[in-house]
């Protein structure tokens, strides 16, 4: 059962990270970094979920869901802001509003 959790979470992390690298190539670092981060995040998520559920709750579905969620969080940390026109601020930083 543990082998299925490890292989399943690694494959789900790889699929999620490959999809993210294909959909958002400009907002993510290199594809190699994204793929490795997605797989490692999924493996850590599977371990964390398996540990949190305890020894009596060996549910493959819950472990895979936890793996996908942690992998998505790790991939979201890699996102850069979108490039585009930014609105200019009319106030200088750390300035107080005046009343006049």
N, C-alpha and C positions, 0 to 999 in steps of 0.2 A: 504493500500500500504506500509506503514511504517513497519508493521509486517512482510510482505514478504521480505522486504529489510533486516531486522534484522535476521530473520530465515535463509534466503538464504545465507547471508554473513557468519553467524556462521557455517552453514553446509559446505560451501566452504572452510572456514578456517580450519575446522576440517579435511576435506578430504585432503587438501594440507599438513597440518602438519602430518597427519598419513602416507601419502605417503613419506614425507621427513624422518620421523622416521624409516620407513621400509627400505628405499633405503640407507640411510646414518647413520646407527646406531652408528658407531665408531666415527664419526665426530661431533655428536650432544650430548648434555647432556641427562639427563634421559627423557624417553618418556613422562612422565607427564608434565615436563617443556615445552617440544616441543609442545604438544597438547594445553596447556593453552596459550602459546605465539601465536600460530597460530590463535586460535579463537579470542583472544583479539586484535591481529593485524588486523584481518578481520573486527571486529566490529568497531575499530577505523577508518579503511579505509573507511567503509561504511558511518560512520558519517562525516568524512572529505570530502568525495566526495559529499555527500548530501548537506553539508554546502557550498561547493565550487560552486556547480551548481546553487544554489539559489532556491527560492520558486516556480518559474514558470517552472522548468525543473525537473519534477518527472519521471525520466527514470530509470527503474529497472535495465536495462542492464548496463548502465554506472556506477551505484552505485555498482553493483556486480563486475564489472571489477576493479574499484578502490579498493574494499575490497580485492580482490585476489592479486593485486599488492602490497598493503601495507603489507599484510600478508606474501608474499614472501620476502619482504625486511626485515621484523622482523625476519623471520626464517633464512635468510642469515646472520644476525648478530650473530646468535648462533653457526655458524659453526666454528670448530677448524681446524687448519692446518692439512693436511694429514701427517700421520706418514710414514717415509720411509728414504732411504739414502739421506743425505744432502751433498752437495758439500762443502768442506772446503774452507774457504777464505785464500788466501796466504798472505794477508796484515793484519796487526794488525788494530784494529779499530782506527779511527781518525789519520791515518798516511798519510803523504804526499808522493807522488811518488818521487823517486830520479832520477837524470839524470846521472847515471854513471854506 
